[in-house]
Amino acid sequence: GDSVTQMEGPVTLSEEACLTINCTYTATGYPSLFWYVQYPGEGLQLLLKATKADDKGSNKGFEATYRKETTSFHLEKGSVQVSDSAVYFCALGGSGGSYIPTFGRGTSLIVHP
Amino acid sequence: ETGVTQSPTHLIKTRGQQVTLRCSSQSGHNTVSWYQQALGQGPQFIFQYYREEENGRGNFPPRFSGLQFPNYSSELNVNALELDDSALYLCASSDVGLSEQYFGPGTRLTVT
């Protein structure tokens, strides 16, 4: 079945450092890919998405490129802020006729001033 | 445009009891999905409803059931609660099944 693997956290950075959170997936077909962010005590918010190979999703300085050849969708940001501290989830939409979305386990990001 | 709302915010139940959680979808959205999120884990898909019909189900037992109403709001019912059912239950709406989902704040269920 479909699966998403994210790098283990927590990721701890100083403000203005560069961020990369790795995400790889296994799926039949060509699913849409998403990054969601969850702030403490809240539900998930869509951060960005990509619907086909080589698409780049971007939002709030975050970017991720749908790489079919490496089945990856790594999240990047050039300069993180304390307010970016949260848990980030990589997810894929259903594939191969399935409507079941699949989420990774999440990666906690802690940014220090 | 109103977002996804869920009620109640928190709930404490005893093992063996039954619980109903409620979700109002974002206006214009006809699809609702329910997820269980255990502490430190990603959301696990329970099921999805599209225009009042179940449209997909994850690996959860039949004591997890749901409904979607004509206004696209939804309920999640859990019978015979077990301690492992303690989790954050998230509802998400979307306009079609595979598009991006908009999440509510969740209901924190504690089973004692």
Chai-1 contact restraints between the chains, C-beta under 6 A:
chainA,res_idxA,chainB,res_idxB,connection_type,confidence,min_distance_angstrom,max_distance_angstrom,comment,restraint_id
A,E42,B,P105,contact,1.0,0.0,6.0,A-B,restraint_1
A,G43,B,L90,contact,1.0,0.0,6.0,A-B,restraint_2
A,G43,B,F103,contact,1.0,0.0,6.0,A-B,restraint_3
A,G43,B,G104,contact,1.0,0.0,6.0,A-B,restraint_4
A,G43,B,P105,contact,1.0,0.0,6.0,A-B,restraint_5
A,G43,B,G106,contact,1.0,0.0,6.0,A-B,restraint_6
A,L44,B,F103,contact,1.0,0.0,6.0,A-B,restraint_7
A,L46,B,E100,contact,1.0,0.0,6.0,A-B,restraint_8
A,K49,B,E100,contact,1.0,0.0,6.0,A-B,restraint_9
A,F89,B,G42,contact,1.0,0.0,6.0,A-B,restraint_10
A,G93,B,L98,contact,1.0,0.0,6.0,A-B,restraint_11
A,G94,B,L98,contact,1.0,0.0,6.0,A-B,restraint_12
A,Y99,B,Q48,contact,1.0,0.0,6.0,A-B,restraint_13
A,Y99,B,N55,contact,1.0,0.0,6.0,A-B,restraint_14
A,Y99,B,G56,contact,1.0,0.0,6.0,A-B,restraint_15
A,Y99,B,G97,contact,1.0,0.0,6.0,A-B,restraint_16
A,I100,B,F45,contact,1.0,0.0,6.0,A-B,restraint_17
A,I100,B,G56,contact,1.0,0.0,6.0,A-B,restraint_18
A,I100,B,G58,contact,1.0,0.0,6.0,A-B,restraint_19
A,P101,B,F45,contact,1.0,0.0,6.0,A-B,restraint_20
A,F103,B,G42,contact,1.0,0.0,6.0,A-B,restraint_21
A,F103,B,P43,contact,1.0,0.0,6.0,A-B,restraint_22
A,G104,B,G42,contact,1.0,0.0,6.0,A-B,restraint_23
A,R105,B,Q41,contact,1.0,0.0,6.0,A-B,restraint_24
A,R105,B,G42,contact,1.0,0.0,6.0,A-B,restraint_25
A,G106,B,G42,contact,1.0,0.0,6.0,A-B,restraint_26
